[in-house]
């Protein structure tokens, strides 16, 4: 899934993202608005992961949804 498609489907994907990353709030997900870069940053911040780890998780999320 490319970034444009993720943005376009974000309302549908928000629930799935919250299931995967339960520490992200509705406010966090609303602010992200489907931006891959912002999602990676929030995962890094919230979970203390490296950029590479967060990007891998988002890659996997994109492939499965």
PyMOL Python script that loads the backbone (N, CA, C, O; Angstrom):
from pymol import cmd

cmd.read_pdbstr("""\
ATOM      1  N   UNK A   1       0.854  -1.170   0.000  1.00  0.00           N
ATOM      2  CA  UNK A   1       0.000   0.000   0.000  1.00  0.00           C
ATOM      3  C   UNK A   1       0.897   1.228   0.000  1.00  0.00           C
ATOM      4  O   UNK A   1       1.831   1.326   0.795  1.00  0.00           O
ATOM      5  N   UNK A   2       0.608   2.158  -0.892  1.00  0.00           N
ATOM      6  CA  UNK A   2       1.418   3.365  -0.899  1.00  0.00           C
ATOM      7  C   UNK A   2       0.810   4.408   0.036  1.00  0.00           C
ATOM      8  O   UNK A   2      -0.302   4.235   0.534  1.00  0.00           O
ATOM      9  N   UNK A   3       1.540   5.477   0.264  1.00  0.00           N
ATOM     10  CA  UNK A   3       1.114   6.497   1.219  1.00  0.00           C
ATOM     11  C   UNK A   3      -0.211   7.142   0.837  1.00  0.00           C
ATOM     12  O   UNK A   3      -1.031   7.433   1.708  1.00  0.00           O
ATOM     13  N   UNK A   4      -0.432   7.370  -0.464  1.00  0.00           N
ATOM     14  CA  UNK A   4      -1.687   7.982  -0.899  1.00  0.00           C
ATOM     15  C   UNK A   4      -2.869   7.073  -0.583  1.00  0.00           C
ATOM     16  O   UNK A   4      -3.918   7.533  -0.133  1.00  0.00           O
ATOM     17  N   UNK A   5      -2.690   5.803  -0.821  1.00  0.00           N
ATOM     18  CA  UNK A   5      -3.763   4.852  -0.540  1.00  0.00           C
ATOM     19  C   UNK A   5      -4.020   4.758   0.957  1.00  0.00           C
ATOM     20  O   UNK A   5      -5.167   4.643   1.387  1.00  0.00           O
ATOM     21  N   UNK A   6      -2.966   4.805   1.743  1.00  0.00           N
ATOM     22  CA  UNK A   6      -3.117   4.755   3.199  1.00  0.00           C
ATOM     23  C   UNK A   6      -3.913   5.975   3.671  1.00  0.00           C
ATOM     24  O   UNK A   6      -4.810   5.846   4.505  1.00  0.00           O
ATOM     25  N   UNK A   7      -3.592   7.145   3.147  1.00  0.00           N
ATOM     26  CA  UNK A   7      -4.330   8.353   3.514  1.00  0.00           C
ATOM     27  C   UNK A   7      -5.791   8.244   3.112  1.00  0.00           C
ATOM     28  O   UNK A   7      -6.682   8.625   3.872  1.00  0.00           O
ATOM     29  N   UNK A   8      -6.035   7.725   1.919  1.00  0.00           N
ATOM     30  CA  UNK A   8      -7.394   7.610   1.427  1.00  0.00           C
ATOM     31  C   UNK A   8      -8.252   6.654   2.232  1.00  0.00           C
ATOM     32  O   UNK A   8      -9.463   6.844   2.341  1.00  0.00           O
ATOM     33  N   UNK A   9      -7.641   5.640   2.790  1.00  0.00           N
ATOM     34  CA  UNK A   9      -8.361   4.626   3.560  1.00  0.00           C
ATOM     35  C   UNK A   9      -8.186   4.799   5.063  1.00  0.00           C
ATOM     36  O   UNK A   9      -8.526   3.899   5.831  1.00  0.00           O
ATOM     37  N   UNK A  10      -7.669   5.926   5.485  1.00  0.00           N
ATOM     38  CA  UNK A  10      -7.290   6.084   6.882  1.00  0.00           C
ATOM     39  C   UNK A  10      -8.462   5.889   7.845  1.00  0.00           C
ATOM     40  O   UNK A  10      -8.285   5.277   8.898  1.00  0.00           O
ATOM     41  N   UNK A  11      -9.638   6.386   7.515  1.00  0.00           N
ATOM     42  CA  UNK A  11     -10.766   6.214   8.430  1.00  0.00           C
ATOM     43  C   UNK A  11     -11.053   4.741   8.688  1.00  0.00           C
ATOM     44  O   UNK A  11     -11.408   4.364   9.805  1.00  0.00           O
ATOM     45  N   UNK A  12     -10.904   3.910   7.670  1.00  0.00           N
ATOM     46  CA  UNK A  12     -11.101   2.478   7.837  1.00  0.00           C
ATOM     47  C   UNK A  12      -9.930   1.834   8.585  1.00  0.00           C
ATOM     48  O   UNK A  12     -10.122   0.892   9.354  1.00  0.00           O
ATOM     49  N   UNK A  13      -8.737   2.338   8.361  1.00  0.00           N
ATOM     50  CA  UNK A  13      -7.537   1.730   8.945  1.00  0.00           C
ATOM     51  C   UNK A  13      -7.280   2.152  10.386  1.00  0.00           C
ATOM     52  O   UNK A  13      -6.546   1.475  11.106  1.00  0.00           O
ATOM     53  N   UNK A  14      -7.874   3.261  10.815  1.00  0.00           N
ATOM     54  CA  UNK A  14      -7.618   3.762  12.168  1.00  0.00           C
ATOM     55  C   UNK A  14      -7.903   2.719  13.240  1.00  0.00           C
ATOM     56  O   UNK A  14      -7.111   2.533  14.164  1.00  0.00           O
ATOM     57  N   UNK A  15      -9.030   2.044  13.111  1.00  0.00           N
ATOM     58  CA  UNK A  15      -9.386   1.025  14.100  1.00  0.00           C
ATOM     59  C   UNK A  15      -8.383  -0.108  14.138  1.00  0.00           C
ATOM     60  O   UNK A  15      -8.025  -0.595  15.210  1.00  0.00           O
ATOM     61  N   UNK A  16      -7.931  -0.527  12.971  1.00  0.00           N
ATOM     62  CA  UNK A  16      -6.939  -1.600  12.894  1.00  0.00           C
ATOM     63  C   UNK A  16      -5.602  -1.141  13.456  1.00  0.00           C
ATOM     64  O   UNK A  16      -4.895  -1.911  14.106  1.00  0.00           O
ATOM     65  N   UNK A  17      -5.259   0.121  13.200  1.00  0.00           N
ATOM     66  CA  UNK A  17      -4.012   0.666  13.743  1.00  0.00           C
ATOM     67  C   UNK A  17      -4.088   0.733  15.263  1.00  0.00           C
ATOM     68  O   UNK A  17      -3.104   0.461  15.950  1.00  0.00           O
ATOM     69  N   UNK A  18      -5.246   1.093  15.783  1.00  0.00           N
ATOM     70  CA  UNK A  18      -5.375   1.175  17.239  1.00  0.00           C
ATOM     71  C   UNK A  18      -5.326  -0.214  17.877  1.00  0.00           C
ATOM     72  O   UNK A  18      -4.839  -0.367  18.997  1.00  0.00           O
ATOM     73  N   UNK A  19      -5.826  -1.215  17.172  1.00  0.00           N
ATOM     74  CA  UNK A  19      -5.709  -2.579  17.683  1.00  0.00           C
ATOM     75  C   UNK A  19      -4.247  -3.009  17.747  1.00  0.00           C
ATOM     76  O   UNK A  19      -3.815  -3.630  18.718  1.00  0.00           O
ATOM     77  N   UNK A  20      -3.494  -2.672  16.706  1.00  0.00           N
ATOM     78  CA  UNK A  20      -2.081  -3.071  16.651  1.00  0.00           C
ATOM     79  C   UNK A  20      -1.235  -2.276  17.637  1.00  0.00           C
ATOM     80  O   UNK A  20      -0.388  -2.841  18.330  1.00  0.00           O
ATOM     81  N   UNK A  21      -1.462  -0.973  17.699  1.00  0.00           N
ATOM     82  CA  UNK A  21      -0.686  -0.098  18.577  1.00  0.00           C
ATOM     83  C   UNK A  21      -1.642   0.539  19.585  1.00  0.00           C
ATOM     84  O   UNK A  21      -2.009   1.707  19.459  1.00  0.00           O
ATOM     85  N   UNK A  22      -2.036  -0.241  20.578  1.00  0.00           N
ATOM     86  CA  UNK A  22      -3.057   0.162  21.541  1.00  0.00           C
ATOM     87  C   UNK A  22      -2.738   1.402  22.348  1.00  0.00           C
ATOM     88  O   UNK A  22      -3.646   2.031  22.891  1.00  0.00           O
ATOM     89  N   UNK A  23      -1.469   1.769  22.441  1.00  0.00           N
ATOM     90  CA  UNK A  23      -1.112   2.968  23.205  1.00  0.00           C
ATOM     91  C   UNK A  23      -1.358   4.257  22.434  1.00  0.00           C
ATOM     92  O   UNK A  23      -1.294   5.342  23.012  1.00  0.00           O
ATOM     93  N   UNK A  24      -1.638   4.156  21.144  1.00  0.00           N
ATOM     94  CA  UNK A  24      -1.945   5.349  20.364  1.00  0.00           C
ATOM     95  C   UNK A  24      -3.409   5.723  20.605  1.00  0.00           C
ATOM     96  O   UNK A  24      -4.302   4.884  20.480  1.00  0.00           O
ATOM     97  N   UNK A  25      -3.641   6.968  20.944  1.00  0.00           N
ATOM     98  CA  UNK A  25      -4.994   7.423  21.253  1.00  0.00           C
ATOM     99  C   UNK A  25      -5.745   7.789  19.975  1.00  0.00           C
ATOM    100  O   UNK A  25      -5.157   7.901  18.900  1.00  0.00           O
ATOM    101  N   UNK A  26      -7.046   7.972  20.117  1.00  0.00           N
ATOM    102  CA  UNK A  26      -7.837   8.445  18.982  1.00  0.00           C
ATOM    103  C   UNK A  26      -7.318   9.786  18.496  1.00  0.00           C
ATOM    104  O   UNK A  26      -7.266  10.034  17.291  1.00  0.00           O
ATOM    105  N   UNK A  27      -6.930  10.659  19.432  1.00  0.00           N
ATOM    106  CA  UNK A  27      -6.359  11.962  19.062  1.00  0.00           C
ATOM    107  C   UNK A  27      -5.090  11.784  18.236  1.00  0.00           C
ATOM    108  O   UNK A  27      -4.905  12.452  17.218  1.00  0.00           O
ATOM    109  N   UNK A  28      -4.217  10.878  18.677  1.00  0.00           N
ATOM    110  CA  UNK A  28      -2.982  10.602  17.924  1.00  0.00           C
ATOM    111  C   UNK A  28      -3.317  10.191  16.502  1.00  0.00           C
ATOM    112  O   UNK A  28      -2.752  10.712  15.540  1.00  0.00           O
ATOM    113  N   UNK A  29      -4.244   9.248  16.381  1.00  0.00           N
ATOM    114  CA  UNK A  29      -4.590   8.713  15.062  1.00  0.00           C
ATOM    115  C   UNK A  29      -5.291   9.749  14.206  1.00  0.00           C
ATOM    116  O   UNK A  29      -5.110   9.761  12.988  1.00  0.00           O
ATOM    117  N   UNK A  30      -6.098  10.629  14.819  1.00  0.00           N
ATOM    118  CA  UNK A  30      -6.741  11.706  14.067  1.00  0.00           C
ATOM    119  C   UNK A  30      -5.703  12.682  13.523  1.00  0.00           C
ATOM    120  O   UNK A  30      -5.823  13.150  12.391  1.00  0.00           O
ATOM    121  N   UNK A  31      -4.688  12.989  14.324  1.00  0.00           N
ATOM    122  CA  UNK A  31      -3.640  13.925  13.898  1.00  0.00           C
ATOM    123  C   UNK A  31      -2.766  13.323  12.803  1.00  0.00           C
ATOM    124  O   UNK A  31      -2.284  14.037  11.923  1.00  0.00           O
ATOM    125  N   UNK A  32      -2.564  12.018  12.857  1.00  0.00           N
ATOM    126  CA  UNK A  32      -1.727  11.339  11.858  1.00  0.00           C
ATOM    127  C   UNK A  32      -2.358  11.419  10.474  1.00  0.00           C
ATOM    128  O   UNK A  32      -1.652  11.576   9.478  1.00  0.00           O
ATOM    129  N   UNK A  33      -3.680  11.312  10.406  1.00  0.00           N
ATOM    130  CA  UNK A  33      -4.438  11.414   9.152  1.00  0.00           C
ATOM    131  C   UNK A  33      -3.863  10.554   8.023  1.00  0.00           C
ATOM    132  O   UNK A  33      -3.879  10.961   6.862  1.00  0.00           O
ATOM    133  N   UNK A  34      -3.364   9.388   8.359  1.00  0.00           N
ATOM    134  CA  UNK A  34      -2.863   8.487   7.327  1.00  0.00           C
ATOM    135  C   UNK A  34      -1.446   8.758   6.869  1.00  0.00           C
ATOM    136  O   UNK A  34      -0.963   8.104   5.945  1.00  0.00           O
ATOM    137  N   UNK A  35      -0.770   9.706   7.491  1.00  0.00           N
ATOM    138  CA  UNK A  35       0.610  10.014   7.112  1.00  0.00           C
ATOM    139  C   UNK A  35       1.542   8.927   7.652  1.00  0.00           C
ATOM    140  O   UNK A  35       1.654   8.734   8.862  1.00  0.00           O
ATOM    141  N   UNK A  36       2.196   8.234   6.750  1.00  0.00           N
ATOM    142  CA  UNK A  36       3.109   7.162   7.142  1.00  0.00           C
ATOM    143  C   UNK A  36       4.224   7.695   8.037  1.00  0.00           C
ATOM    144  O   UNK A  36       4.570   7.074   9.042  1.00  0.00           O
ATOM    145  N   UNK A  37       4.777   8.833   7.673  1.00  0.00           N
ATOM    146  CA  UNK A  37       5.870   9.428   8.437  1.00  0.00           C
ATOM    147  C   UNK A  37       5.427   9.746   9.866  1.00  0.00           C
ATOM    148  O   UNK A  37       6.156   9.489  10.825  1.00  0.00           O
ATOM    149  N   UNK A  38       4.232  10.306   9.994  1.00  0.00           N
ATOM    150  CA  UNK A  38       3.732  10.642  11.328  1.00  0.00           C
ATOM    151  C   UNK A  38       3.441   9.390  12.144  1.00  0.00           C
ATOM    152  O   UNK A  38       3.684   9.362  13.350  1.00  0.00           O
ATOM    153  N   UNK A  39       2.925   8.358  11.494  1.00  0.00           N
ATOM    154  CA  UNK A  39       2.657   7.103  12.192  1.00  0.00           C
ATOM    155  C   UNK A  39       3.959   6.497  12.709  1.00  0.00           C
ATOM    156  O   UNK A  39       4.031   6.060  13.857  1.00  0.00           O
ATOM    157  N   UNK A  40       4.974   6.473  11.869  1.00  0.00           N
ATOM    158  CA  UNK A  40       6.285   5.954  12.286  1.00  0.00           C
ATOM    159  C   UNK A  40       6.795   6.753  13.483  1.00  0.00           C
ATOM    160  O   UNK A  40       7.278   6.173  14.455  1.00  0.00           O
ATOM    161  N   UNK A  41       6.692   8.069  13.418  1.00  0.00           N
ATOM    162  CA  UNK A  41       7.159   8.929  14.512  1.00  0.00           C
ATOM    163  C   UNK A  41       6.417   8.677  15.810  1.00  0.00           C
ATOM    164  O   UNK A  41       7.027   8.629  16.878  1.00  0.00           O
ATOM    165  N   UNK A  42       5.098   8.515  15.725  1.00  0.00           N
ATOM    166  CA  UNK A  42       4.300   8.260  16.932  1.00  0.00           C
ATOM    167  C   UNK A  42       4.651   6.918  17.551  1.00  0.00           C
ATOM    168  O   UNK A  42       4.722   6.794  18.774  1.00  0.00           O
ATOM    169  N   UNK A  43       4.873   5.910  16.708  1.00  0.00           N
ATOM    170  CA  UNK A  43       5.253   4.595  17.218  1.00  0.00           C
ATOM    171  C   UNK A  43       6.606   4.680  17.912  1.00  0.00           C
ATOM    172  O   UNK A  43       6.802   4.095  18.977  1.00  0.00           O
ATOM    173  N   UNK A  44       7.534   5.408  17.308  1.00  0.00           N
ATOM    174  CA  UNK A  44       8.850   5.604  17.930  1.00  0.00           C
ATOM    175  C   UNK A  44       8.691   6.255  19.296  1.00  0.00           C
ATOM    176  O   UNK A  44       9.249   5.788  20.289  1.00  0.00           O
ATOM    177  N   UNK A  45       7.936   7.320  19.333  1.00  0.00           N
ATOM    178  CA  UNK A  45       7.758   8.103  20.549  1.00  0.00           C
ATOM    179  C   UNK A  45       7.043   7.291  21.633  1.00  0.00           C
ATOM    180  O   UNK A  45       7.488   7.256  22.780  1.00  0.00           O
ATOM    181  N   UNK A  46       5.959   6.653  21.276  1.00  0.00           N
ATOM    182  CA  UNK A  46       5.116   5.966  22.253  1.00  0.00           C
ATOM    183  C   UNK A  46       5.739   4.674  22.768  1.00  0.00           C
ATOM    184  O   UNK A  46       5.583   4.328  23.939  1.00  0.00           O
ATOM    185  N   UNK A  47       6.445   3.963  21.894  1.00  0.00           N
ATOM    186  CA  UNK A  47       6.968   2.655  22.259  1.00  0.00           C
ATOM    187  C   UNK A  47       8.483   2.618  22.431  1.00  0.00           C
ATOM    188  O   UNK A  47       9.037   1.574  22.776  1.00  0.00           O
ATOM    189  N   UNK A  48       9.162   3.742  22.195  1.00  0.00           N
ATOM    190  CA  UNK A  48      10.608   3.788  22.374  1.00  0.00           C
ATOM    191  C   UNK A  48      11.358   2.930  21.365  1.00  0.00           C
ATOM    192  O   UNK A  48      12.417   2.388  21.682  1.00  0.00           O
ATOM    193  N   UNK A  49      10.830   2.801  20.169  1.00  0.00           N
ATOM    194  CA  UNK A  49      11.455   1.986  19.132  1.00  0.00           C
ATOM    195  C   UNK A  49      12.349   2.851  18.247  1.00  0.00           C
ATOM    196  O   UNK A  49      12.196   4.070  18.173  1.00  0.00           O
ATOM    197  N   UNK A  50      13.276   2.187  17.586  1.00  0.00           N
ATOM    198  CA  UNK A  50      14.101   2.898  16.615  1.00  0.00           C
ATOM    199  C   UNK A  50      13.255   3.192  15.390  1.00  0.00           C
ATOM    200  O   UNK A  50      12.192   2.603  15.192  1.00  0.00           O
ATOM    201  N   UNK A  51      13.743   4.112  14.570  1.00  0.00           N
ATOM    202  CA  UNK A  51      13.033   4.455  13.341  1.00  0.00           C
ATOM    203  C   UNK A  51      12.893   3.223  12.450  1.00  0.00           C
ATOM    204  O   UNK A  51      11.842   3.004  11.847  1.00  0.00           O
ATOM    205  N   UNK A  52      13.948   2.426  12.370  1.00  0.00           N
ATOM    206  CA  UNK A  52      13.932   1.233  11.529  1.00  0.00           C
ATOM    207  C   UNK A  52      12.896   0.226  12.011  1.00  0.00           C
ATOM    208  O   UNK A  52      12.182  -0.369  11.204  1.00  0.00           O
ATOM    209  N   UNK A  53      12.812   0.033  13.341  1.00  0.00           N
ATOM    210  CA  UNK A  53      11.822  -0.898  13.890  1.00  0.00           C
ATOM    211  C   UNK A  53      10.404  -0.421  13.593  1.00  0.00           C
ATOM    212  O   UNK A  53       9.550  -1.202  13.174  1.00  0.00           O
ATOM    213  N   UNK A  54      10.170   0.856  13.812  1.00  0.00           N
ATOM    214  CA  UNK A  54       8.841   1.421  13.574  1.00  0.00           C
ATOM    215  C   UNK A  54       8.474   1.329  12.101  1.00  0.00           C
ATOM    216  O   UNK A  54       7.331   1.015  11.768  1.00  0.00           O
ATOM    217  N   UNK A  55       9.424   1.596  11.217  1.00  0.00           N
ATOM    218  CA  UNK A  55       9.157   1.497   9.781  1.00  0.00           C
ATOM    219  C   UNK A  55       8.832   0.067   9.375  1.00  0.00           C
ATOM    220  O   UNK A  55       7.964  -0.158   8.531  1.00  0.00           O
ATOM    221  N   UNK A  56       9.523  -0.902   9.972  1.00  0.00           N
ATOM    222  CA  UNK A  56       9.236  -2.317   9.683  1.00  0.00           C
ATOM    223  C   UNK A  56       7.809  -2.676  10.102  1.00  0.00           C
ATOM    224  O   UNK A  56       7.099  -3.380   9.385  1.00  0.00           O
ATOM    225  N   UNK A  57       7.401  -2.183  11.271  1.00  0.00           N
ATOM    226  CA  UNK A  57       6.047  -2.461  11.744  1.00  0.00           C
ATOM    227  C   UNK A  57       5.001  -1.842  10.819  1.00  0.00           C
ATOM    228  O   UNK A  57       3.986  -2.468  10.515  1.00  0.00           O
ATOM    229  N   UNK A  58       5.250  -0.619  10.376  1.00  0.00           N
ATOM    230  CA  UNK A  58       4.309   0.046   9.472  1.00  0.00           C
ATOM    231  C   UNK A  58       4.301  -0.663   8.118  1.00  0.00           C
ATOM    232  O   UNK A  58       3.242  -0.812   7.507  1.00  0.00           O
ATOM    233  N   UNK A  59       5.461  -1.098   7.646  1.00  0.00           N
ATOM    234  CA  UNK A  59       5.519  -1.871   6.392  1.00  0.00           C
ATOM    235  C   UNK A  59       4.643  -3.115   6.495  1.00  0.00           C
ATOM    236  O   UNK A  59       3.860  -3.412   5.593  1.00  0.00           O
ATOM    237  N   UNK A  60       4.785  -3.835   7.600  1.00  0.00           N
ATOM    238  CA  UNK A  60       3.999  -5.049   7.819  1.00  0.00           C
ATOM    239  C   UNK A  60       2.503  -4.718   7.887  1.00  0.00           C
ATOM    240  O   UNK A  60       1.676  -5.437   7.327  1.00  0.00           O
ATOM    241  N   UNK A  61       2.172  -3.639   8.569  1.00  0.00           N
ATOM    242  CA  UNK A  61       0.775  -3.193   8.675  1.00  0.00           C
ATOM    243  C   UNK A  61       0.200  -2.887   7.306  1.00  0.00           C
ATOM    244  O   UNK A  61      -0.923  -3.279   6.988  1.00  0.00           O
ATOM    245  N   UNK A  62       0.980  -2.184   6.498  1.00  0.00           N
ATOM    246  CA  UNK A  62       0.527  -1.824   5.145  1.00  0.00           C
ATOM    247  C   UNK A  62       0.296  -3.064   4.291  1.00  0.00           C
ATOM    248  O   UNK A  62      -0.658  -3.116   3.514  1.00  0.00           O
ATOM    249  N   UNK A  63       1.167  -4.064   4.432  1.00  0.00           N
ATOM    250  CA  UNK A  63       1.051  -5.274   3.621  1.00  0.00           C
ATOM    251  C   UNK A  63      -0.180  -6.094   4.005  1.00  0.00           C
ATOM    252  O   UNK A  63      -0.800  -6.728   3.150  1.00  0.00           O
ATOM    253  N   UNK A  64      -0.528  -6.079   5.273  1.00  0.00           N
ATOM    254  CA  UNK A  64      -1.630  -6.921   5.743  1.00  0.00           C
ATOM    255  C   UNK A  64      -2.989  -6.226   5.688  1.00  0.00           C
ATOM    256  O   UNK A  64      -4.023  -6.864   5.885  1.00  0.00           O
ATOM    257  N   UNK A  65      -2.986  -4.934   5.422  1.00  0.00           N
ATOM    258  CA  UNK A  65      -4.270  -4.226   5.376  1.00  0.00           C
ATOM    259  C   UNK A  65      -4.379  -3.554   4.062  1.00  0.00           C
ATOM    260  O   UNK A  65      -5.380  -2.891   3.789  1.00  0.00           O
TER     261      UNK A  65
END
""", "prot")
cmd.dss("prot")
cmd.show_as("cartoon", "prot")
cmd.util.cbc("prot")
cmd.orient("prot")
